[in-house]
Amino acid sequence: MLLTRKELHDLTGYERPSRQIRWLRQYGIRFFEGADGYPRVLRSDLENKEKKRTTTPNLSAVRKSA
């Protein structure tokens, strides 16, 4: 349901919660902060974000027919 601390470290490249939070904000990934100061990221949010990114068509690749 939630990413583990190791997965957050792997995703962001940072161990410190403040750096992880900054990185998550920079990339527009939703999270909430736990009482311990670490960000909590729902696995489903990342999966949905990936699906949206891969299924969005590249409209600039479509040529207008004249």
Buried (B, 14 or more C-beta within 10 A) or exposed (E): EBBEEEEBBEBBEBEEBEEBBBBBEEEEBBBEEEEEEBBBBBEEBBEEBEEEEEEEEEEEEEEEEE
